[in-house]
Amino acid sequence: MTQAQKRLFNGLKQSVQRVEFVEVIRQQQLRMGRYDHWPAAYEAKCRRAAERGRS
């Protein structure tokens, strides 16, 4: 994500809005190409954040 997209994402408060935003980013990256690794990297980042929140 770009810095502008990260700021937009952080401004979204509802979980549904965040899920939809991530899907828009995925679709954008599919159209642009060369970003096949991004969904897996984002999922790993979310897992790490969730683990930190539990400890």
C-alpha positions in Angstrom: 0.0 0.0 0.0 1.1 3.5 -0.5 1.3 6.0 2.4 -1.9 7.7 1.2 -3.7 4.3 1.2 -2.4 3.5 4.7 -3.7 6.8 6.0 -7.1 6.1 4.4 -7.1 2.6 5.9 -6.3 3.9 9.4 -9.2 6.3 9.1 -11.7 3.5 8.6 -13.2 2.5 11.9 -15.6 -0.3 10.9 -14.3 -3.7 10.2 -16.5 -4.1 7.2 -15.1 -1.0 5.6 -11.5 -2.2 6.3 -12.2 -5.6 4.7 -13.7 -3.9 1.6 -10.8 -1.5 1.4 -8.2 -4.4 1.5 -10.2 -6.1 -1.3 -10.0 -2.9 -3.4 -6.3 -2.8 -2.9 -5.9 -6.5 -3.9 -7.9 -5.9 -7.1 -5.8 -2.8 -7.9 -2.7 -4.8 -7.5 -4.0 -7.7 -9.6 -4.6 -5.2 -12.4 -1.2 -3.6 -12.0 0.6 -7.0 -11.9 3.9 -7.9 -10.1 2.2 -7.9 -6.6 1.3 -11.6 -6.3 3.2 -11.8 -3.0 1.2 -9.0 -1.3 -1.9 -10.9 0.0 0.3 -13.5 1.8 2.6 -10.8 3.2 -0.5 -8.8 4.5 -2.0 -11.9 6.1 1.3 -12.7 7.9 1.4 -9.1 9.1 -2.1 -9.4 10.5 -1.3 -12.6 12.2 1.8 -11.1 13.9 -0.2 -8.1 15.0 -2.9 -10.4 16.5 -0.2 -12.5 18.3 1.3 -9.3 19.8 -2.1 -8.3 21.0 -2.7 -11.5 22.8 0.6 -11.5 24.8 
